[in-house]
Amino acid sequence: MLANIGYAVAYTGVGLLLLVVGALALDLLTPGHLARHIYEERSVNAGIALAAGFLGQGAIAFTTIWTNATSGFGRALLYTVVFGLLGVLLQAVAFLILDLLTPGKLGEMLMQVPFHPASLVTAASQLAVAAIIVASIWP
């Protein structure tokens, strides 16, 4: 049981670090400071985009752990890091492609305080990319 607690702590630590990396990536893709837009300016759009990124990263980490746990702790943890970072990268690429395909600057739209439908499209693309990665991991 103590080993399982240690595994849970390690997986959670890696998962939290991946969430931070994903948040930093979104922060780099958007103008201003993302946390300030969400928590001080109360931008629902920024919150929706970040929440979708978190949910996608969580799904990727869950699937990686779930499908690789029997191959050993070290290997499963490594796969979680690799696929988690791949998720961050591919979600960023999807964001940039969506930005190219839509009028205006997507990052600016997501930082607006009044609701903008672009936040839902961005969230859907983040979750879709995560689902594709999950499908590639699942046996």
LOBAMAR-847538 format. One record per atom (N, C-alpha, C): atom name; z, y, x. Coordinates in Angstrom, 2 decimals, m for minus. Atoms other than C-alpha are relative to their C-alpha. Last residue first. Layout:
# residues N
<site atom="CA" w="Z" v="Y" u="X"/>
...
***
This chain:
# residues 139
<site atom="N" w="0.79" v="1.20" u="m0.33"/>
<site atom="CA" w="m26.85" v="m0.22" u="m4.37"/>
<site atom="C" w="m0.84" v="m0.49" u="m1.14"/>
<site atom="N" w="m0.41" v="1.13" u="0.86"/>
<site atom="CA" w="m25.82" v="3.37" u="m5.16"/>
<site atom="C" w="m0.87" v="m1.21" u="0.29"/>
<site atom="N" w="m1.12" v="0.69" u="m0.60"/>
<site atom="CA" w="m26.46" v="5.70" u="m2.22"/>
<site atom="C" w="0.32" v="m1.28" u="m0.76"/>
<site atom="N" w="0.44" v="0.59" u="m1.26"/>
<site atom="CA" w="m29.95" v="6.86" u="m3.19"/>
<site atom="C" w="1.10" v="m0.79" u="0.68"/>
<site atom="N" w="0.90" v="1.12" u="0.28"/>
<site atom="CA" w="m28.86" v="7.32" u="m6.80"/>
<site atom="C" w="m0.47" v="m0.67" u="1.29"/>
<site atom="N" w="m0.83" v="1.10" u="0.51"/>
<site atom="CA" w="m25.94" v="9.48" u="m5.66"/>
<site atom="C" w="m0.86" v="m1.22" u="m0.25"/>
<site atom="N" w="m0.68" v="0.56" u="m1.17"/>
<site atom="CA" w="m28.36" v="11.62" u="m3.62"/>
<site atom="C" w="0.87" v="m1.18" u="m0.42"/>
<site atom="N" w="1.02" v="0.69" u="m0.80"/>
<site atom="CA" w="m30.58" v="12.10" u="m6.67"/>
<site atom="C" w="0.64" v="m0.65" u="1.22"/>
<site atom="N" w="0.32" v="1.26" u="0.69"/>
<site atom="CA" w="m27.54" v="12.91" u="m8.81"/>
<site atom="C" w="m1.04" v="m0.80" u="0.77"/>
<site atom="N" w="m1.11" v="0.93" u="m0.23"/>
<site atom="CA" w="m26.39" v="15.51" u="m6.27"/>
<site atom="C" w="m0.29" v="m1.35" u="m0.64"/>
<site atom="N" w="0.10" v="0.41" u="m1.41"/>
<site atom="CA" w="m29.81" v="17.17" u="m6.35"/>
<site atom="C" w="1.10" v="m1.01" u="0.31"/>
<site atom="N" w="1.14" v="0.92" u="m0.09"/>
<site atom="CA" w="m29.67" v="17.21" u="m10.16"/>
<site atom="C" w="m0.17" v="m0.51" u="1.43"/>
<site atom="N" w="m0.41" v="1.32" u="0.51"/>
<site atom="CA" w="m26.16" v="18.69" u="m10.12"/>
<site atom="C" w="m1.12" v="m1.02" u="0.08"/>
<site atom="N" w="m1.02" v="0.54" u="m0.91"/>
<site atom="CA" w="m27.21" v="21.57" u="m7.87"/>
<site atom="C" w="0.43" v="m1.41" u="m0.44"/>
<site atom="N" w="0.69" v="0.47" u="m1.21"/>
<site atom="CA" w="m30.42" v="22.11" u="m9.90"/>
<site atom="C" w="0.98" v="m0.60" u="1.00"/>
<site atom="N" w="0.76" v="1.22" u="0.30"/>
<site atom="CA" w="m28.46" v="22.18" u="m13.16"/>
<site atom="C" w="m0.71" v="m0.51" u="1.25"/>
<site atom="N" w="m0.95" v="1.11" u="0.14"/>
<site atom="CA" w="m25.97" v="24.67" u="m11.74"/>
<site atom="C" w="m0.73" v="m1.31" u="m0.25"/>
<site atom="N" w="m0.49" v="0.31" u="m1.34"/>
<site atom="CA" w="m28.79" v="26.95" u="m10.59"/>
<site atom="C" w="0.96" v="m1.19" u="m0.05"/>
<site atom="N" w="1.12" v="0.66" u="m0.67"/>
<site atom="CA" w="m30.41" v="26.79" u="m14.03"/>
<site atom="C" w="0.42" v="m0.41" u="1.41"/>
<site atom="N" w="0.11" v="1.35" u="0.57"/>
<site atom="CA" w="m27.05" v="27.55" u="m15.65"/>
<site atom="C" w="m1.13" v="m0.78" u="0.66"/>
<site atom="N" w="m1.13" v="0.79" u="m0.48"/>
<site atom="CA" w="m26.41" v="30.49" u="m13.32"/>
<site atom="C" w="m0.06" v="m1.43" u="m0.53"/>
<site atom="N" w="0.34" v="0.58" u="m1.30"/>
<site atom="CA" w="m29.91" v="31.80" u="m13.96"/>
<site atom="C" w="1.14" v="m0.84" u="0.55"/>
<site atom="N" w="0.42" v="1.40" u="0.15"/>
<site atom="CA" w="m28.89" v="32.25" u="m17.61"/>
<site atom="C" w="m0.38" v="m0.67" u="1.32"/>
<site atom="N" w="1.44" v="0.07" u="m0.25"/>
<site atom="CA" w="m27.02" v="35.46" u="m16.60"/>
<site atom="C" w="m0.40" v="m1.48" u="m0.08"/>
<site atom="N" w="0.64" v="1.32" u="m0.06"/>
<site atom="CA" w="m23.56" v="36.26" u="m17.93"/>
<site atom="C" w="m1.50" v="0.13" u="0.22"/>
<site atom="N" w="0.42" v="0.51" u="1.31"/>
<site atom="CA" w="m22.32" v="39.76" u="m17.16"/>
<site atom="C" w="m0.74" v="m1.33" u="0.16"/>
<site atom="N" w="m1.16" v="0.30" u="0.84"/>
<site atom="CA" w="m20.54" v="40.03" u="m13.78"/>
<site atom="C" w="m0.42" v="m0.45" u="m1.39"/>
<site atom="N" w="m0.21" v="m0.94" u="1.10"/>
<site atom="CA" w="m23.60" v="39.78" u="m11.58"/>
<site atom="C" w="1.21" v="m0.43" u="m0.83"/>
<site atom="N" w="m1.17" v="m0.82" u="m0.29"/>
<site atom="CA" w="m23.17" v="37.70" u="m8.42"/>
<site atom="C" w="0.28" v="1.03" u="m1.10"/>
<site atom="N" w="m1.22" v="0.80" u="0.11"/>
<site atom="CA" w="m25.46" v="34.92" u="m9.60"/>
<site atom="C" w="1.26" v="0.82" u="0.27"/>
<site atom="N" w="m0.23" v="0.34" u="1.41"/>
<site atom="CA" w="m28.31" v="37.34" u="m10.26"/>
<site atom="C" w="1.33" v="m0.73" u="m0.17"/>
<site atom="N" w="m0.47" v="m1.22" u="0.67"/>
<site atom="CA" w="m28.00" v="38.74" u="m6.73"/>
<site atom="C" w="0.30" v="m0.25" u="m1.48"/>
<site atom="N" w="m1.35" v="m0.29" u="m0.46"/>
<site atom="CA" w="m28.25" v="35.26" u="m5.22"/>
<site atom="C" w="0.59" v="1.22" u="m0.68"/>
<site atom="N" w="m0.94" v="0.89" u="0.67"/>
<site atom="CA" w="m31.30" v="34.46" u="m7.33"/>
<site atom="C" w="1.44" v="0.30" u="0.38"/>
<site atom="N" w="m0.79" v="0.70" u="m1.01"/>
<site atom="CA" w="m33.27" v="37.45" u="m6.09"/>
<site atom="C" w="1.09" v="m0.80" u="m0.69"/>
<site atom="N" w="m1.25" v="m0.62" u="m0.43"/>
<site atom="CA" w="m35.94" v="38.57" u="m8.52"/>
<site atom="C" w="0.67" v="m0.82" u="1.09"/>
<site atom="N" w="0.11" v="m1.43" u="m0.30"/>
<site atom="CA" w="m38.53" v="36.37" u="m10.20"/>
<site atom="C" w="1.36" v="0.58" u="0.39"/>
<site atom="N" w="m0.43" v="m0.85" u="1.10"/>
<site atom="CA" w="m38.04" v="32.61" u="m9.86"/>
<site atom="C" w="m0.15" v="1.47" u="0.37"/>
<site atom="N" w="0.76" v="0.25" u="1.22"/>
<site atom="CA" w="m39.88" v="30.09" u="m7.73"/>
<site atom="C" w="0.34" v="0.93" u="m1.15"/>
<site atom="N" w="1.42" v="m0.31" u="m0.20"/>
<site atom="CA" w="m38.69" v="31.33" u="m4.33"/>
<site atom="C" w="m0.81" v="m0.09" u="m1.30"/>
<site atom="N" w="0.10" v="m1.43" u="m0.26"/>
<site atom="CA" w="m35.03" v="31.42" u="m5.41"/>
<site atom="C" w="m1.46" v="0.42" u="0.17"/>
<site atom="N" w="m0.15" v="m0.64" u="1.31"/>
<site atom="CA" w="m35.37" v="27.92" u="m6.86"/>
<site atom="C" w="m0.12" v="1.52" u="0.14"/>
<site atom="N" w="1.25" v="0.26" u="0.72"/>
<site atom="CA" w="m36.69" v="26.75" u="m3.49"/>
<site atom="C" w="0.05" v="0.66" u="m1.38"/>
<site atom="N" w="1.05" v="m0.83" u="m0.59"/>
<site atom="CA" w="m33.79" v="28.43" u="m1.69"/>
<site atom="C" w="m1.34" v="m0.19" u="m0.71"/>
<site atom="N" w="m0.29" v="m1.40" u="0.33"/>
<site atom="CA" w="m31.22" v="26.89" u="m4.05"/>
<site atom="C" w="m1.12" v="0.90" u="0.51"/>
<site atom="N" w="0.35" v="m0.16" u="1.41"/>
<site atom="CA" w="m32.83" v="23.45" u="m3.71"/>
<site atom="C" w="0.23" v="1.43" u="m0.45"/>
<site atom="N" w="1.46" v="m0.01" u="0.05"/>
<site atom="CA" w="m32.64" v="23.79" u="0.09"/>
<site atom="C" w="m0.46" v="0.20" u="m1.45"/>
<site atom="N" w="0.43" v="m1.30" u="m0.52"/>
<site atom="CA" w="m28.96" v="24.72" u="m0.17"/>
<site atom="C" w="m1.52" v="0.13" u="m0.04"/>
<site atom="N" w="m0.31" v="m0.97" u="1.06"/>
<site atom="CA" w="m28.31" v="21.69" u="m2.41"/>
<site atom="C" w="m0.41" v="1.41" u="0.45"/>
<site atom="N" w="1.05" v="0.10" u="1.02"/>
<site atom="CA" w="m30.16" v="19.58" u="0.17"/>
<site atom="C" w="0.27" v="0.91" u="m1.20"/>
<site atom="N" w="1.31" v="m0.44" u="m0.50"/>
<site atom="CA" w="m27.98" v="20.79" u="3.03"/>
<site atom="C" w="m1.05" v="0.00" u="m1.10"/>
<site atom="N" w="m0.09" v="m1.45" u="m0.21"/>
<site atom="CA" w="m24.68" v="20.48" u="1.16"/>
<site atom="C" w="m1.37" v="0.54" u="0.42"/>
<site atom="N" w="m0.07" v="m0.65" u="1.31"/>
<site atom="CA" w="m25.64" v="17.01" u="m0.07"/>
<site atom="C" w="0.04" v="1.51" u="0.12"/>
<site atom="N" w="1.36" v="0.06" u="0.53"/>
<site atom="CA" w="m26.65" v="15.91" u="3.42"/>
<site atom="C" w="m0.07" v="0.68" u="m1.36"/>
<site atom="N" w="0.73" v="m1.07" u="m0.69"/>
<site atom="CA" w="m23.25" v="17.10" u="4.60"/>
<site atom="C" w="m1.46" v="0.04" u="m0.43"/>
<site atom="N" w="m0.53" v="m1.27" u="0.48"/>
<site atom="CA" w="m21.62" v="14.91" u="1.96"/>
<site atom="C" w="m0.71" v="1.18" u="0.64"/>
<site atom="N" w="0.64" v="m0.28" u="1.29"/>
<site atom="CA" w="m23.92" v="11.99" u="2.78"/>
<site atom="C" w="0.52" v="1.30" u="m0.61"/>
<site atom="N" w="1.45" v="m0.13" u="m0.16"/>
<site atom="CA" w="m22.91" v="12.10" u="6.45"/>
<site atom="C" w="m0.67" v="0.37" u="m1.32"/>
<site atom="N" w="0.32" v="m1.24" u="m0.72"/>
<site atom="CA" w="m19.21" v="12.78" u="5.87"/>
<site atom="C" w="m1.50" v="0.23" u="0.05"/>
<site atom="N" w="m0.40" v="m1.09" u="0.87"/>
<site atom="CA" w="m18.86" v="10.08" u="3.22"/>
<site atom="C" w="m0.32" v="1.34" u="0.65"/>
<site atom="N" w="1.04" v="m0.16" u="1.02"/>
<site atom="CA" w="m20.87" v="7.67" u="5.35"/>
<site atom="C" w="0.33" v="1.15" u="m0.94"/>
<site atom="N" w="1.17" v="m0.57" u="m0.66"/>
<site atom="CA" w="m18.42" v="8.24" u="8.22"/>
<site atom="C" w="m1.13" v="0.24" u="m1.00"/>
<site atom="N" w="m0.33" v="m1.40" u="m0.25"/>
<site atom="CA" w="m15.44" v="7.62" u="5.93"/>
<site atom="C" w="m1.18" v="0.71" u="0.67"/>
<site atom="N" w="0.04" v="m0.70" u="1.29"/>
<site atom="CA" w="m17.01" v="4.42" u="4.64"/>
<site atom="C" w="0.29" v="1.48" u="0.19"/>
<site atom="N" w="1.41" v="m0.10" u="0.40"/>
<site atom="CA" w="m17.69" v="3.25" u="8.19"/>
<site atom="C" w="m0.14" v="0.77" u="m1.31"/>
<site atom="N" w="0.70" v="m0.92" u="m0.89"/>
<site atom="CA" w="m14.18" v="4.01" u="9.34"/>
<site atom="C" w="m1.44" v="0.22" u="m0.40"/>
<site atom="N" w="m0.42" v="m1.39" u="0.18"/>
<site atom="CA" w="m12.54" v="2.40" u="6.29"/>
<site atom="C" w="m0.80" v="0.97" u="0.86"/>
<site atom="N" w="m1.01" v="m0.46" u="m0.95"/>
<site atom="CA" w="m14.44" v="m0.85" u="6.35"/>
<site atom="C" w="0.25" v="1.49" u="m0.12"/>
<site atom="N" w="0.56" v="0.12" u="m1.35"/>
<site atom="CA" w="m17.60" v="m2.20" u="4.74"/>
<site atom="C" w="0.96" v="0.51" u="1.07"/>
<site atom="N" w="m0.14" v="1.38" u="m0.49"/>
<site atom="CA" w="m15.72" v="m2.88" u="1.49"/>
<site atom="C" w="m0.57" v="m0.18" u="1.41"/>
<site atom="N" w="m1.40" v="0.31" u="m0.32"/>
<site atom="CA" w="m15.24" v="0.85" u="0.87"/>
<site atom="C" w="0.17" v="m1.39" u="0.58"/>
<site atom="N" w="m0.14" v="0.41" u="m1.40"/>
<site atom="CA" w="m18.97" v="1.56" u="1.09"/>
<site atom="C" w="1.40" v="m0.43" u="0.39"/>
<site atom="N" w="0.99" v="1.01" u="m0.37"/>
<site atom="CA" w="m20.06" v="1.81" u="m2.56"/>
<site atom="C" w="0.15" v="m0.52" u="1.43"/>
<site atom="N" w="0.01" v="1.14" u="0.91"/>
<site atom="CA" w="m16.97" v="3.55" u="m3.91"/>
<site atom="C" w="m0.93" v="m1.11" u="0.49"/>
<site atom="N" w="m1.24" v="0.77" u="m0.20"/>
<site atom="CA" w="m16.54" v="5.88" u="m0.93"/>
<site atom="C" w="m0.05" v="m1.29" u="m0.81"/>
<site atom="N" w="0.02" v="0.51" u="m1.37"/>
<site atom="CA" w="m20.16" v="7.03" u="m0.99"/>
<site atom="C" w="1.23" v="m0.85" u="0.27"/>
<site atom="N" w="0.96" v="1.10" u="m0.08"/>
<site atom="CA" w="m20.19" v="7.31" u="m4.77"/>
<site atom="C" w="m0.02" v="m0.61" u="1.40"/>
<site atom="N" w="m0.49" v="1.14" u="0.77"/>
<site atom="CA" w="m17.01" v="9.39" u="m4.86"/>
<site atom="C" w="m0.93" v="m1.20" u="0.18"/>
<site atom="N" w="m1.12" v="0.60" u="m0.74"/>
<site atom="CA" w="m18.20" v="11.68" u="m2.05"/>
<site atom="C" w="0.52" v="m1.24" u="m0.72"/>
<site atom="N" w="0.54" v="0.61" u="m1.22"/>
<site atom="CA" w="m21.55" v="12.29" u="m3.76"/>
<site atom="C" w="1.11" v="m0.70" u="0.79"/>
<site atom="N" w="0.73" v="1.21" u="0.41"/>
<site atom="CA" w="m19.94" v="12.87" u="m7.15"/>
<site atom="C" w="m0.56" v="m0.73" u="1.22"/>
<site atom="N" w="m0.98" v="1.01" u="0.40"/>
<site atom="CA" w="m17.43" v="15.29" u="m5.64"/>
<site atom="C" w="m0.67" v="m1.31" u="m0.38"/>
<site atom="N" w="m0.59" v="0.52" u="m1.24"/>
<site atom="CA" w="m20.21" v="17.19" u="m3.89"/>
<site atom="C" w="1.03" v="m1.09" u="m0.30"/>
<site atom="N" w="1.01" v="0.79" u="m0.70"/>
<site atom="CA" w="m22.05" v="17.53" u="m7.19"/>
<site atom="C" w="0.54" v="m0.62" u="1.27"/>
<site atom="N" w="0.17" v="1.25" u="0.76"/>
<site atom="CA" w="m18.93" v="18.65" u="m9.03"/>
<site atom="C" w="m1.02" v="m0.91" u="0.67"/>
<site atom="N" w="m1.20" v="0.83" u="m0.18"/>
<site atom="CA" w="m18.15" v="21.20" u="m6.31"/>
<site atom="C" w="m0.15" v="m1.34" u="m0.72"/>
<site atom="N" w="0.05" v="0.51" u="m1.38"/>
<site atom="CA" w="m21.72" v="22.55" u="m6.33"/>
<site atom="C" w="1.18" v="m0.92" u="0.28"/>
<site atom="N" w="1.02" v="1.06" u="m0.01"/>
<site atom="CA" w="m21.60" v="22.81" u="m10.12"/>
<site atom="C" w="m0.14" v="m0.60" u="1.40"/>
<site atom="N" w="m0.56" v="1.18" u="0.68"/>
<site atom="CA" w="m18.31" v="24.72" u="m9.89"/>
<site atom="C" w="m1.00" v="m1.15" u="0.00"/>
<site atom="N" w="m0.92" v="0.67" u="m0.94"/>
<site atom="CA" w="m19.82" v="27.09" u="m7.32"/>
<site atom="C" w="0.60" v="m1.25" u="m0.63"/>
<site atom="N" w="0.76" v="0.54" u="m1.13"/>
<site atom="CA" w="m22.79" v="27.94" u="m9.54"/>
<site atom="C" w="0.91" v="m0.76" u="0.97"/>
<site atom="N" w="0.79" v="1.14" u="0.47"/>
<site atom="CA" w="m20.67" v="28.32" u="m12.67"/>
<site atom="C" w="m0.75" v="m0.65" u="1.16"/>
<site atom="N" w="m0.91" v="1.12" u="0.28"/>
<site atom="CA" w="m18.15" v="30.52" u="m10.89"/>
<site atom="C" w="m0.74" v="m1.24" u="m0.45"/>
<site atom="N" w="m0.39" v="0.55" u="m1.31"/>
<site atom="CA" w="m20.87" v="32.76" u="m9.46"/>
<site atom="C" w="0.92" v="m1.20" u="m0.18"/>
<site atom="N" w="1.19" v="0.59" u="m0.62"/>
<site atom="CA" w="m22.31" v="33.23" u="m12.94"/>
<site atom="C" w="0.32" v="m0.66" u="1.34"/>
<site atom="N" w="0.16" v="1.34" u="0.57"/>
<site atom="CA" w="m18.90" v="33.78" u="m14.52"/>
<site atom="C" w="m1.18" v="m0.71" u="0.66"/>
<site atom="N" w="1.38" v="0.38" u="0.27"/>
<site atom="CA" w="m18.38" v="36.72" u="m12.20"/>
<site atom="C" w="m0.07" v="m1.45" u="m0.47"/>
<site atom="N" w="0.06" v="0.92" u="1.13"/>
<site atom="CA" w="m14.72" v="37.72" u="m12.50"/>
<site atom="C" w="m1.44" v="m0.36" u="m0.42"/>
<site atom="N" w="0.94" v="m0.61" u="0.93"/>
<site atom="CA" w="m14.91" v="40.73" u="m10.16"/>
<site atom="C" w="m0.23" v="m0.85" u="m1.25"/>
<site atom="N" w="m0.33" v="m1.40" u="0.22"/>
<site atom="CA" w="m11.74" v="39.71" u="m8.36"/>
<site atom="C" w="m0.92" v="0.65" u="m1.02"/>
<site atom="N" w="m1.41" v="m0.23" u="0.32"/>
<site atom="CA" w="m11.74" v="35.92" u="m8.50"/>
<site atom="C" w="0.37" v="1.45" u="m0.26"/>
<site atom="N" w="m0.59" v="0.88" u="1.02"/>
<site atom="CA" w="m15.40" v="34.99" u="m8.71"/>
<site atom="C" w="1.38" v="0.48" u="m0.42"/>
<site atom="N" w="0.78" v="m0.10" u="1.24"/>
<site atom="CA" w="m17.13" v="37.86" u="m6.93"/>
<site atom="C" w="0.64" v="m0.83" u="m1.12"/>
<site atom="N" w="m0.30" v="m1.31" u="0.59"/>
<site atom="CA" w="m14.33" v="38.02" u="m4.34"/>
<site atom="C" w="m0.75" v="0.17" u="m1.32"/>
<site atom="N" w="m1.33" v="0.08" u="0.61"/>
<site atom="CA" w="m14.66" v="34.29" u="m3.70"/>
<site atom="C" w="0.38" v="1.31" u="m0.66"/>
<site atom="N" w="0.01" v="0.82" u="1.20"/>
<site atom="CA" w="m18.40" v="34.64" u="m3.13"/>
<site atom="C" w="1.36" v="m0.04" u="m0.70"/>
<site atom="N" w="m0.95" v="1.08" u="m0.22"/>
<site atom="CA" w="m18.19" v="37.51" u="m0.63"/>
<site atom="C" w="0.17" v="m0.78" u="m1.30"/>
<site atom="N" w="m1.42" v="m0.27" u="0.18"/>
<site atom="CA" w="m21.23" v="39.72" u="m0.75"/>
<site atom="C" w="0.85" v="m1.22" u="0.29"/>
<site atom="N" w="m0.50" v="m1.25" u="m0.60"/>
<site atom="CA" w="m24.81" v="38.61" u="m1.21"/>
<site atom="C" w="1.49" v="0.19" u="m0.28"/>
<site atom="N" w="m0.18" v="m1.05" u="1.00"/>
<site atom="CA" w="m25.55" v="34.94" u="m1.90"/>
<site atom="C" w="0.55" v="1.26" u="0.66"/>
<site atom="N" w="1.23" v="m0.16" u="0.75"/>
<site atom="CA" w="m26.97" v="32.20" u="0.33"/>
<site atom="C" w="0.07" v="1.14" u="m1.03"/>
<site atom="N" w="1.04" v="m0.50" u="m0.89"/>
<site atom="CA" w="m24.19" v="32.47" u="2.92"/>
<site atom="C" w="m1.31" v="0.29" u="m0.75"/>
<site atom="N" w="m0.38" v="m1.36" u="m0.37"/>
<site atom="CA" w="m21.52" v="32.13" u="0.20"/>
<site atom="C" w="m1.06" v="0.63" u="0.91"/>
<site atom="N" w="0.37" v="m0.84" u="1.14"/>
<site atom="CA" w="m23.34" v="29.08" u="m1.14"/>
<site atom="C" w="0.33" v="1.46" u="0.30"/>
<site atom="N" w="1.46" v="m0.03" u="0.07"/>
<site atom="CA" w="m23.13" v="27.50" u="2.32"/>
<site atom="C" w="m0.47" v="0.89" u="m1.15"/>
<site atom="N" w="0.47" v="m0.91" u="m1.05"/>
<site atom="CA" w="m19.47" v="28.48" u="2.65"/>
<site atom="C" w="m1.52" v="0.10" u="m0.01"/>
<site atom="N" w="m0.30" v="m1.36" u="0.46"/>
<site atom="CA" w="m18.71" v="26.85" u="m0.71"/>
<site atom="C" w="m0.48" v="1.02" u="1.03"/>
<site atom="N" w="0.92" v="m0.33" u="1.09"/>
<site atom="CA" w="m20.48" v="23.65" u="0.40"/>
<site atom="C" w="0.21" v="1.42" u="m0.52"/>
<site atom="N" w="1.31" v="m0.19" u="m0.62"/>
<site atom="CA" w="m18.56" v="23.61" u="3.70"/>
<site atom="C" w="m1.04" v="0.38" u="m1.07"/>
<site atom="N" w="m0.05" v="m1.28" u="m0.71"/>
<site atom="CA" w="m15.29" v="24.13" u="1.80"/>
<site atom="C" w="m1.36" v="0.29" u="0.64"/>
<site atom="N" w="0.03" v="m1.04" u="1.02"/>
<site atom="CA" w="m16.13" v="21.30" u="m0.59"/>
<site atom="C" w="0.00" v="1.39" u="0.64"/>
<site atom="N" w="1.38" v="m0.07" u="0.48"/>
<site atom="CA" w="m16.97" v="19.07" u="2.38"/>
<site atom="C" w="m0.13" v="1.06" u="m1.10"/>
<site atom="N" w="0.79" v="m0.68" u="m1.03"/>
<site atom="CA" w="m13.59" v="19.90" u="3.94"/>
<site atom="C" w="m1.46" v="0.13" u="m0.42"/>
<site atom="N" w="m0.33" v="m1.43" u="0.06"/>
<site atom="CA" w="m11.88" v="18.98" u="0.68"/>
<site atom="C" w="m0.78" v="0.80" u="1.04"/>
<site atom="N" w="0.59" v="m0.57" u="1.21"/>
<site atom="CA" w="m13.69" v="15.65" u="0.57"/>
<site atom="C" w="0.26" v="1.49" u="m0.12"/>
<site atom="N" w="1.44" v="m0.14" u="m0.26"/>
<site atom="CA" w="m12.78" v="14.89" u="4.18"/>
<site atom="C" w="m0.69" v="0.63" u="m1.21"/>
<site atom="N" w="0.17" v="m1.02" u="m1.03"/>
<site atom="CA" w="m9.12" v="15.58" u="3.45"/>
<site atom="C" w="m1.47" v="0.25" u="0.31"/>
<site atom="N" w="m0.21" v="m1.29" u="0.66"/>
<site atom="CA" w="m9.29" v="13.59" u="0.22"/>
<site atom="C" w="m0.17" v="1.14" u="1.00"/>
<site atom="N" w="1.17" v="m0.27" u="0.84"/>
<site atom="CA" w="m10.83" v="10.63" u="2.03"/>
<site atom="C" w="0.13" v="1.36" u="m0.69"/>
<site atom="N" w="1.14" v="m0.26" u="m0.88"/>
<site atom="CA" w="m8.12" v="10.80" u="4.72"/>
<site atom="C" w="m1.25" v="0.34" u="m0.81"/>
<site atom="N" w="m0.22" v="m1.29" u="m0.66"/>
<site atom="CA" w="m5.26" v="11.14" u="2.22"/>
<site atom="C" w="m1.21" v="0.36" u="0.87"/>
<site atom="N" w="0.14" v="m1.04" u="1.03"/>
<site atom="CA" w="m6.60" v="8.31" u="0.07"/>
<site atom="C" w="0.15" v="1.39" u="0.61"/>
<site atom="N" w="1.43" v="m0.13" u="0.30"/>
<site atom="CA" w="m7.06" v="6.10" u="3.14"/>
<site atom="C" w="m0.23" v="1.12" u="m1.01"/>
<site atom="N" w="0.65" v="m0.65" u="m1.14"/>
<site atom="CA" w="m3.48" v="6.80" u="4.22"/>
<site atom="C" w="m1.49" v="0.19" u="m0.22"/>
<site atom="N" w="m0.41" v="m1.40" u="0.09"/>
<site atom="CA" w="m2.20" v="5.94" u="0.75"/>
<site atom="C" w="m0.64" v="0.79" u="1.15"/>
<site atom="N" w="0.79" v="m0.62" u="1.07"/>
<site atom="CA" w="m4.24" v="2.74" u="0.87"/>
<site atom="C" w="0.36" v="1.47" u="m0.18"/>
<site atom="N" w="1.36" v="m0.18" u="m0.51"/>
<site atom="CA" w="m2.71" v="1.84" u="4.24"/>
<site atom="C" w="m0.87" v="0.69" u="m1.05"/>
<site atom="N" w="m0.01" v="m1.17" u="m0.88"/>
<site atom="CA" w="0.76" v="2.44" u="2.84"/>
<site atom="C" w="m1.37" v="0.28" u="0.58"/>
<site atom="N" w="0.00" v="m1.18" u="0.82"/>
<site atom="CA" w="0.00" v="0.00" u="0.00"/>
<site atom="C" w="0.00" v="1.26" u="0.87"/>
***
